Amino acid sequence: MIYKEFMGMKLSEMGVGTYLGDLSPETSKRYEETIKLAFSRGINVVDTAINYRYMLSERAVGNALRELGREKLIVSTKGGYIPYDAQSGKDPREYFEETFIRTGLVEPSRMTPNGHYLGREFIDWSFETSLKNLRTSYVDVYFIHNPEEQLLYRDKEEFYETLGELFELLEKKVKEGKLRYYGLATWNAFRLTPASRQHISLPRVWEIARSVGGEGHHFRFIQLPYNLGMTEAFRLKNQELGGERLSTLETAKRLGIYVYTSATLYQGNVIGRVHPKLKEFFSTESDVHTAIQFVRSTPGVGTYLIGMSKPEHLEENVKVLEREPVREEEFLKLFE
């Protein structure tokens, strides 16, 4: 297992994602077992979100933390989508009205059709609720979840102003000892050209964090999809830093931002679709191992997340770690 040193932490190159799965107790139990098994195999990064499986994924992570010990894992979670609590026993509409509307936490006119919301009070509620779900006093990394959703309905300047307000809140959480670092977990924002409506400038976000928290600010992480079918993070020069056009991975490295990549297996779409020449290039036999080798060999990738709700999936995935990543000079030949 390769570990990445960053800001006083040692993060495993592979991390467990907790997005997939039904709402059954059996799925939650499998997640708990998978996380514990992952730790025994050297994996210490677990990523979740308050809306994953209607809060059940966070609670599964919390149960694993209780058994393993909080300090054993580096845990990230996210807030941005209005969640439902599967254990509330209430009708979803009733839960939404009672929890968010009557309390004034959410102003419906500012909510997107997909239930995305970035009000400061709501993110505060989400953060504190995540702490309870995770059964912990602090989060290692807190991500604002898919913030670019707002750019479909909001002016970009207003959007960046909102980020500043949220960064103020998260810097306060750091001072309170409830948070170590924060960042943006995106799907489209860092894979689009600057002309695209949902594009986010990483250097500008960095400057916003610096204006809020000073040189010692805690905006140090981003998350975005990267895999054999979605290579923009590495190939697309869509960020401008110091008058130079760079990819998102290059920009993050220059700024000192750690990168989590998601959708490593392209949500299962790599299976049966990997070209034999790629398997030959990476000296792998399975589509899954080829896909993982591609991501882990990419310069600038910190931790790559794989959704793993079953121990047998984890056992299969970690086999590839017996191999070394392809050296950078060799990897770059893929793009010649």
N, C-alpha and C positions, 0 to 999 in steps of 0.2 A: 504493500500500500504506500502510495506517495502522499506526503503531507505538504501543505503549502503554509509557509510562515507569513502571517499578516497581522499587524497591529497587536502583537502579543498573543496571537492565537495560532494554533496548529490545526488546519482544516484538512480533512481527508479529501482526496481528489474526487471520490464518488460520494454522493449524498442520496438519502432516501426521500423521495417525494411521496405525498400522501393525498393526492387529489382524487384518484380513482376509487371506485367501489360503491356498493349499495349501502343501505343504512342498517344492515343487520348487525346484531352483537357479534356474530361470527366473523364478519369482516373487520370489525374493530379489534377483536382478539387476534386475528391474523396480523394486523398492523403492529400490535404490541409485540408479538413474537418475532416479526420480521425486524423490527427496530432493535430488539435485544440481540438477535442473531447477527445483525449488521455490526453492532458494537463489538461482538466477539470476533468479527472478521476485520476489525480495524476501522470501520466507518464511524465517524463521530458527528456528521452533519445530517440534520433532519429538517426538512422544510414542510411547512403546513400553512393554513390560512383559516380564518374564522368561518368562512363560508364553505370550506371543504366538507362535504358530507354533512352539511347543516350542523356544524360544530363538533361532530363526532370524531373527526380526524384529530383535531386539537386535543380532545379528551383521551384518545388512544395514545397520543404522544405523551400526555401528562401521566398516564398510568405507567408507561415505560420509564419515564423519568423517575417516578417514585421508586421503582424497583432497581434501576441502575444507579441512581444518584445524580442529582442535578448537574454537577460539575463534569460529568462524563460526556455530555453531548453539547454540541453547538446547535442551538435551535433558532430557526427563523420562522416568523409568521407574518401575516399580511392583513391589512384592512383597507376597505374601499367599496366593497359590495355589501348591501344591506342583507344581513343573514337571517336565517330562521333557525330556531333551536329545536332540533328533532326530539329533544327530551322534555320540551315544555308541556306537552299534552294538550296544546291549544291548536285550534285551527290556524293555519298560516296567516290568513287575513286578520284574524283577531289578534294574533301575536304582533303583527306589523303595526296595527292601529294602537294597541296598548303600549308597546315598547317604544315606538319611534314617533308616532304622530301626536298622541295625547301628551307626551312628555316634551314635545318641541325639539327633540333631537334631530328630526328630519323635516325639512321644508319640501313638500312634494314637488313644487315647481322647479326645484334645483336637482331633482333626481332624474337620472337618465331612464329611458325605457327598459334598460337591462338591470335596473336597480343599483346603479353606481352612484356614490355620493361621497363628497370630500369635505363636508362641513367639519370644522375643528371639534365641535362638541361630539359629533358622531364618531370621529376617529378616536377621540379620547375614550368614549364608551367602548369602542371596539377593542382598543388596546387593553383596557382594564378587564374586559370580559375575557380576552385571550389569556391573560395572566391566570384568571380563575380556572379556565378550561385546562390550561397546561399545568396547573397546580405548582406554580413557581412564583418567585418574587421578582424575576427579571427575565427579559428576552435578550438573546445575543444580537439578533438583527431583526428590525421591524421594517417591513416593506410597505410602501404605499402601493396598493394593488391596481395594476393597469390604469394608471392616471390618465393615459391618452384617451380613454373612453370619454372624458369630459370635453376633449377638443372637438368632438363631433357636434357639440352643442354650445360651447363657450368660446369667447374671444381668447386668443392666445396670451395676451398681456394679463387678462384677468386670471387665467389659468396659472401663470407663473407667480402671480401675487398670492394665489391660494396655496401654492407649494411653500412659499415663504412662511405663511401662517402655520402650516402643518409642521414645518421644520422647527419653528419656535416651540411648538408643543413637544416635539420629540427631543429637542435639546433639553427641555425641562424634565422630561422623563429620564434622560441620562443623569442629570444633576440629582434626581431623586433616587438614583441607584436601581431604577427599574428597566434600564435599557443600556446596551453597550454601543450599538451602532444602528444606523438606519439607511434606507435606500429606496429605490424604485424597482418594483417587479413589473415588467412590461411584456406585452405580446407584440405590438406593432411599432411602438415608439422609436426604437433604435434600429429598426430594419427597413425604414422608409427613407426616401430622398427628402431633403430639406423643403421641397415644394409641397410635400404631402401634408394634409391637414393634421394628421396625428403624429407627425415627427416632433421629437423633443430634442433640444440641443443639450447635450450632456455638459459642455463647458458652461453654459448659462446656468444650469441647475447647480453646478459646482459653485459658481459665483454667488448664487442665492444662498446656499448653505454657508459660505464664508461670510456673507454680509450679516447672517443671523447668528452664527456661532463663532465667528472669528477664525483665525488660522487653525485653531484646534477643534474645528467643527467635527461632527460625527457622521456626516454623509459619506460613507465609505464603501457602499455596496450597490450593485445593480444586478438585475436578473432579466434574462431574455432568452427566447428559444434559439437553439442552434443545433443543427443536425445535418445529415447528408442531404436532406431536401430543403433546408433553410440555412443557407450559408452567409446571409447578408452581414452578420456581425463581424465576419472576417473579411469578406470580399468587397462590400459596399463602402466607398469613401463618402460617408454622409455626415461627418462631423467636421467642424472647422475649429482648429485650435492654433493660435498664434499665426494666423494667416495660412495654415497648412490644412489640406483636406486629408482626413484620416478615417479609418474604420472605427466602429464603436469599441472594438477590442483594443486597438492601438490607443485611442483616446483615453480609455479607462486606465491603461497602463501608465500613460504619461501623467495623468492626474493623481494616480495612487488610489485607484478604486478597484476593489476586488469584484470579480465577475462570477456569478452563478449562472450556469446555462441550464435551461429546462428543455423538455421534449427531446431528450437524447435519442430515443428510439422512434422519434417522429410519431408518437402516440400509436406505436405498433405498425405504422405504415412501411417501415423498412423491411419487414419480414416478407420474404419471397420476391424482393425487388432490388436487391443489391447485385450489382454487376460482378461477374466472376473475376474481372480484372482488378476490382477493388479488393476482393478477398485475397487475391494473389499479392497485391501491393502490401497489404497489412499482415500477410501470412496467417490469415484466420480462415476458419472453416464455416462458421455460422454467420448469418446476416446480423444477428444481434451483436456479436463480438466485433464484427467489422464496423458497425455503427458506433460502438463505444470507442474503439481504437481511433476512429476518425476524430471524434470530439476531444478525447483526452490528449491527442497529439497536436491539437491546434494551439499555436502560440497565443497566449493571453487568456486562455480559459483557466479559471480558478477551480471551482467545484462544479461538476456536471451532475445534475439531478436526474434520477430515474424513478418513476413511479413503481413502487414495489409493495404490493399488499399481501404477497404470499412468500413464505420462507424459501420455497423451491425456486422462485424467480430470482431471489437474491443469490442463492447458491450458484445458479447458472451464470448470472451476471458477473460475479466476482472472479470467476475462473479466468477472465481475460486479464485480470490484474497480475497474473503470473508472468505476463509478457511486459516488456518495456514499451513505452510509447515510441512512435516513430520519431526520429530526430528531426529538428526543425528544417534543416536543409533538404532532407528527403521529403518531408511533408509538402514543402512548397512546390515540389515538382508536379504535384497533382493539379496545380493551377497554371502551369506553363502552357 
